[in-house]
Amino acid sequence: MSLKGRRLPLPDDLLVHRVFESHARRHPDRTALTCDGVRLTYAELNERANRFAHHLIGLGAGRGSVVGVCLDRTPDLLTAVLGTLKAGAAYVPLDPTYPAERLRLMVSQLDALELVVASAETIELIGDAPGEPVRIDTLAAELAGQPATDPAVDLANDDLCYVVFTSGSTGTPKAIAVRHDGWYNLLEWLRVAYGLDAGSSGLTVSSFGFDISQRGLMSPLFCGAAIHLLPSRAFDTGMAYRLIAAHGVRQLHCAPSTLYVLIDYERAVGGDALTKVGHVFIGGEPLTVARVEEWATRPGNACVLLHQYGVAECTDVATSHELADYARYRGAATPVGAPVHNTEIRILDDGLNEVPDGETGEICISGRSVSAGYLNASAADHRNFTELDTPDGPVRVYRTGDRGYATPDGELVVVGREDAQVKIRGMRMDLGDVEHAIRGHELVQDAVVLAVPDAAGELGLVGFVLPAGPHLDTRDLYRDLLGTLPRNMVPQEFTVLDAFPLSPNGKTDRRAMTALARA
């Protein structure tokens, strides 16, 4: 079974930063960026990025180079990102919200790292990085002497534009090399499919190291709109909400967990700013529809929610579904939609043959969005990128390890991970199936289920739940679940939380809950 996205012709030049440059030429006085009282026009941001690019070129950066960027959300962040791209190099987001040990592990995977851009606030976090440090906050005099013109750098569409990290099953970071043509294809699809334009301003609500943040930062600038930076290292719900209201933000890119807290905040303050956001693009983790339905179906809510699926190895987004038919989603998996432009989804069996229509198999992605691959990782990881023989010739695909099926109307439904199955007392099960059953209980708003070893090393299920009302007796919950699930699939322990802990990326932090379960 395969799903094919619309084949959209693209121009010869597929470099995202040159689209930004074209906006700077045509609309130099238009607002490009705001942050903590600072406003930069397209001309001003372009000039800053150009001067920094020339400085990087002078330090040896260029086509094929890899430059780390470890900065807080300030105007210097966009200067560094755009300047790196203009110099012909690929940037690596080194998120200052990450623990120093995590950052050290990341940079240790980057043999090609030549330069690392930092500030006084972040320089100590990357002290062990192999590249030469570049303190952007101390370069005012040097940059003033650099040309303000766009650098003339010869680049190809398949050159690298950025490198993001994901963790494998062992937790060791894997560096994913994304190409210019894949990133351009994604941003052009967003612009065309959802009518994004110069009025589609955005706000950063996800941490810099998250793959979703790369499009969140660049999509507004690609459309000629403004990007508003949240001027705090950690996510601040109240500050984010106030900025959404003050700037009339029209696009957000975030994980579901971030959307949940914004919705809860809007309810608490009795506001409506979030309902006026044109589009919220949701991805990175499974969505619990029950946590957004009441808000989304509120009379007068003009916000369009897009439930998206993708992986960093394929430029972040592969499919998208507009949430609308909430009655359809109750008691069933929510579709993640049809493929983006110039992308194909194949549902394959273990032999890499297409499964019959409607059957479940491994989700494999091909097309423009497939990245260049890993800069490190094991041979087994590299084998996730493979070639299929087709009537049209060999096709390069990425095997996601996710399981799903296609609906009769041509939309993808994701049902779990190939590696999310565990065996509890001899019974193999998918943790996603257990979570789905618990979420269906009238007393539960949301649930996370983990397989945690006990003192003897035997795996057992532990459930974390958010209550749907003021009184949730876990003994009643356990008894009721025994009526719908096999005993081995019912968690032996439940912990009631007010909110799930979040990682710096804004996702539900399952590692933190694992530590809580072991405490």
N, C-alpha and C positions, 0 to 999 in steps of 0.2 A: 504494500500500500504506500502511495506517495502523495504528498500535497505540494503543489507548485505555487509559489508567489508570482505576482504579476511581473512580467519581463519589462522593465523600464529602461529605456536607453539612457545612458549616462554620457556626459561630455568627455573629451579626451583628457582633460586635466582634472584629476580626482584628489586634489590636495585641499584639505579643509581650511587651512590657514589662508589660502589664497582667496577663498570665498569671503573670509573676514576682511582681507585687504581690499576687496572690491567694494564692500560696504563702506570702508573708511574713505575710499576715493569718492564714492557717490554721495555719501551722507556724513561728512566729516564732523558735523556739529551734533549729531544724534548721540544720545546717552548710550554708552557701551557698558558701563560698570558703576555700581555704587557699593560703598562699604563704609559703615561707621562714619557717615558724614562726608566722605570723599566721593566725588562724582567725576568720572572720566568720560570724555567723548570718544567716539571711534577714532578720530584723528589723534587724540592724546594717547590712548592706549596703544594704537598702532605705532606711534613714534617711540614710546617706551619699549615696546617689544622689539622694534627694529634696532634700537641702540644696544639692547641686551643681546640680541642675536649677533650683531657685529662683534660684541665683546667675546661671546662664546666662540665665534669663528677664530678670533685672535688667539684663543686658548687651545685651538686645535679641534674644536667640535665641528662636525660636518656629517655628510651622508654616511650612514652606517654607525655613527656614534650613539652611545647610550648615556643620557644625562639624568641623574637622580634629582628629584625636586622634593625637598622636605621643608615645607612652609605652612604657616597657618593661613586661614582665610583672610587675606589682605590683597590689595591691588598688586602687590609683588607676585602673588601666586599666578595670576593671569599673565603678568609680564614674563614670568619664567616659562610658563607652558607655551605661550605663543612664541616667545623668543627662541626656545629650543626647537620648535617646529620650523621656524623660519631659517634657523641655522642649518637645517637639514637633518637634525638628529631626532632620536626618539626619546621621549621623556618617560621617567619611571616615577609614579606617585609614591613617595615614602611618607606615609601618614603619620604626623606627629602625635596623633591620639593612640598609636600603637605602643605597646611596651618596648623599651629599648632592646630587650633580648629578641623580640620579634623582628625589629628592624635590622638587627645584626644578622639574624638568620636569613633575611631577605637579601640583603646586599651581598652576603657571602655566596649567593647563587649567581651573581652577575659578574662574570669574568671580564665582560666588555665595558663595565662602568668606568667612565673616564673622568667625569666631573659630577659633583653633588652640590646643588644650589641649596643654601640654608640661610638662616638669619641668627641673630643673637639668641632668640628664644628656642631655636631648634638645633643649633650646631652641636650641642653635647649629645643629642640623640643619635647622631650619625658619625660619632668620633672614630668608629672602627671601619667606616666605609673605605673601600679601596681607591675611590676616585678622589681627585683634587677638590677640596672644598671651595665653593664660590660664595662668599658672603654678599648677597645682593643688597643688603641694607647698608653696606659701607662703600658702595660703588658710585655714588652720586657724581663725584667729580670726574671719574673715569668715563662714565656713561655719557656725560655731557659732551665729551670730546668725540664720541662715536657718531657715524652718519645716522641721520633720522630716516633714511630711505630704505625701502624694502630690499633686503639682500638678494642678490642674483645667485641662487643656488639651484643647480640642476638636480631634480629629483624624479624618480619614477613612481608610478602608481602603486607598485608592489613593494616600495620601501617601507620601513617601519615608521609608525608615528608614535605609538606608546607601548609600554610594557606594564602589564598588571599581574598581580600575584593571586593565585588560588592555592588552597591546601589540598593535598591528596589525602588518601585514607590514613597515611602515616602522620599527617600534620605538617610534613615538610613542604615549604612553599614551592610552588612551581611558577616560573616566570613565563607568561604568555605574551608572545610578540604579535601585536595587531598592526595590520597594514593600512596604508592610506586609503586604498580603494574600498576596503570593507567599512571603514569609519565614515567615509563620504557616502557610501550607499545607505548606511543606517540613518545618517542625519538628513539626507535627501528624502528618504522614505518618510521620516517623521514630518518633514515640511510639507510634502505633497499629500500624504494620506490624511493628515489632520489639519491642513490649512494653516500651518504656523507661519507667522509673518512678523513684521516689525513691531507689532503690538503684543507679541507672545513673550513677554518678559519672564524670566525664571529666577528661582531662589535656590541656593545650595542648601540642602537639608540632609545630605548624606556625607559621610566622611570621605576625604580626598582619595584614600586608597581603594575604595569600592569601585568596581568596574562601572556601575550605574552612574557614578559621579562624573565620569569622563564625558558622557553625552549630556549629563545635567549641566555641566559647565559650558560646553560648546554649542549645544543646540540653540540657545537664544542668539548667540553671536553669529551662528550660521544663517539665522533667519533675519539678521539685521536688528534684533531686539536687544534689550539690556539684560545683563546678568547681575543679580543682587547677591552679595556675599554675606553670609551669616557671620558676624564678627566675633565668634567665640570658638574656641578649640573644640569643646564638647557641644553636643546638640542641646540647644535651649528651646524647649517647646514654646514657651511664652514669647520669647524674642522672635522666633520664627513666625509665629502667628501674627505678631504685630507688624512685622515686615511684609507679610503677605497682604495684610490690610492696607498698610501705608502706601505700598507701591502698586497695588492692583495686579499682583503676580498672576500670570496666565498659564504657566506650565510648571509642573513639579515632577521630578523623577526620584522615586524612593521605594524602599522596601515596604511591604504591608505594615510591619510593626511601627514604622514611623508615621504612616497614615493613621493608624489606630490612635496614637497619642495626640495627633493634631485634631482628629475628630472629637476625642474626649475633651480636649481643651476648649474647642468651640462650643460644645454642649455646656461645659462648666461656666463659661463667660457669657453665654447667650448671644454669641456673635453669628455672623453669616459670611465672613470673608472667604472661608474655604469653599463655600458653595458657589462662589463667583469665579474660582479658578477655572479656566477653560478646560484644561486637560491635566489629569494626574496619571502618570505612567508608572504602573506598579510592577515590580519584578524582584528577583533575588531570592524569594522564598515562597512557599505556598500561601495562598490567600484564604483566610477564614471569612467567607461571605457574610455570615451572621453578624460580624463585628462592624460591617459597613452598611448593611441593608437599610436599617432605619434612617440613618443619616442620608444615604444616597437617594432614598425615595421620598424625602421630605419635600412638600410642595415648594416650588420656587428654586429648588437646587438645580443650577445650570452646569454643574461640574460633571464632566465626562470622565469616568474611570476606565482605564485600559488595563486589563489583566494580561500580562505579558510573560513570555517564556523565552529563555535563552541561556547561554553559558558564555563565560569570558572567552573561551576558546573560539567562539564564533561571533565576536564583536558584540556580545552582550544581549542582543535581542534577535530572536528567530521568528516568533509569532506574536500576534496581538489579538485580543478579543475585547470588544466594548461591552461592559457590564450593563445589562438592561433588563433581562427577563429573570428577575430574582426568584419568582416562583419556580422556575425551571432548575435553579441551582440548589434548592432545598433537598437534602437527602441524596444528592448526586455530586460527582466531581464537577468543578467549574471549568469550562473550556478555556484554553489559553489562545485559541483563535487560529487564523490562517497565517501562512508564512509572509514575511516582509518581502518587499520587492527583490527580485533577482536571487531568491533563496528557495531551496527545496528541502522538504522534510520527508525522509523515508522511514517507514516502520519495518524493521528487519528482524528475522529470527536469528538463532545462534549461528546459522550458516551464512549469514548476511544475504539471505533471500527475502524478498518482500512478503510480508504476511498477508493473508486474505483480508478483504475489506472488513473493518470492524473488530479485527482481532488485535490482541495486545502484543507488542514487541519492543525492541530497543529503538529509541529515537535517534536517528542519524541525520546530520545536517550537511548540506552541500550548497555551493554557490558563492557569491561575492563575500558573504560574511565570514567564511572560514578563515581563521587567522593563519599566520605563517608557521605556527606551532610553538613549541617550548624552546626556551633558550637553555634549559637545563633538563632535569628530570630523568627518570629511568628509561631504559629501553621499552619496558612494558607500557609506560605512560605514552611514549612516542607512538606506540602502535595504535593508540586511539585515533590517530590520523591515518587513514588508509585509503586505498583506491578500490573502486568498484568497476567492474566491466559492465558497460551498458551498450545498447544499440548505437548510441551516439559517440561511443568511445569511452575511455577511462574517465572516471569522475572521482575527485578527491572529496572524501567525507570525513566528518568527525563523529565518532561513536561517543554519545554523551553518557551512557550508562544509566540513563533514565528510561523508564518504561511508560508506554502510552499507546493510545489508539486514535483512529480518525473517526469522527462522527459522519453520518450520512450526508450532512451539509458541508463537509470539507473543513472541519475544525479539529485541531489537536486537543486531546485530553491527556494530561500527565497523571499517571496513577502511582508513581513511586520510583524508587531507585532500585537498580539491580542489586546494589550492595546494602539496601535498607532492610533486607530480610534477616531475621534472627531466628534461632532455634531455642525455644523455651521448653524445658522438660520434654524434649523429643519432638515438639511441634514447631514446624517452620511457619513463620508469619511475617507480614509486612507491618512495620510500626505505623505507617500511614493509615492502614485499615483500622487499627486500634484507635488512633486519634480521631478518625472520622466517626466511629461509633460513639465515642465519648462526647464529641461535640453535638451529637444528635440528641443528647439528654436535655430535658427541659431545664435542669438546674445549672447547666454548664454553658458558659459563653465561649470559651476556647480551651484547648488542651494540648499538652505536649507529653509524649510518652517516650521514655528512654529505657534501654536495656542496660542494667547496671549489675556488675558482679557483686555477690555478697562476700563475706569473709572467707568462705570456702572456695570462692572463684566461680560459683554457679550463677549464671545469668538469671535475673528476675526483672519484671517490668515495674517501673516506677512512673506514676502519673502526676503531672502538675496541671492544675486546673484554675481557670478564672471563673468565679461564680457568676451566674446570670441574675442572681438576686441576693438579698441580705443573708439568707440562711442556706448553707450548703453542708449537709451532713454527709461526710464521705462514706459512712457505713451504709446509708441509703443508696448512695451512688453505686457502691460496690454490689449491693444486692440486686439493684435494677439491671446492672450490666450483665450479671450472670444469666439474666433472662434473654439476652440478645447476643452474647458472645460465648464461645467456648471458655471454660474456666481458665485455661492456660493463657488466654488472650486478655484476661482482666487483670490490670495491675494490682499487685498485692498491697501497695502503698500509694496513698494519694497525699499531695501537699496542695493546700489552697493558697494561692497568691493573689495579691491585689493587682500585680502587673508582672509580665515576664521580663526578666533582665534582658537588656539589649547590648549587643556588641557595638564597637565603634562604627560599624557599617550600618547600624540601624536595624539589623536582623535580630531575631530571637536568639539569645546566647545559650545554646544547648550545653556548651562546655561548663558554663557557670552553674547551670542546673544540675549537671552531673556531679560537680563538686559539692553542691548542696545536698544531693542525695547520699553522698558518701560521708557527709559530716556526722 
